[in-house]
Amino acid sequence: MVEALRLLGTQIRQARIAREWTREELADRIGVSAPTLARIEDGYPGVSAGNLLMAAAATGVPLYGTDDPDELARMRRRGEERLALLPRAVRHRADEDADVDLDF
């Protein structure tokens, strides 16, 4: 996961620089501080998903391999179809706890 965050951060930084925006300009556009944007670009895992997605959208960095709204909608529908095949709820199985050794 850390490598994915670093990759996305690098892509956001590259897109920002290609647009000739300073870190402060992009931070203002997405409503975060410059230090928060620095964390996004550095791939820090503690930034909020919303801020990360806003930075990607503002710089035109496509997520999921596309920025085409129709393709994104198709991908979402396929995900919903797969979810429909799974159980609606997951129950905790008591016998799973028996396998865990908590004696340290």
HELIX and SHEET records of a PDB file:
HELIX    1   1 VAL A    2  ALA A   18  1                                  17    
HELIX    2   2 ARG A   23  ILE A   30  1                                   8    
HELIX    3   3 ALA A   34  ASP A   42  1                                   9    
HELIX    4   4 ALA A   49  THR A   59  1                                  11    
HELIX    5   5 PRO A   69  LEU A   85  1                                  17    
HELIX    6   6 ALA A   94  ALA A   98  1                                   5    
END                                                                             
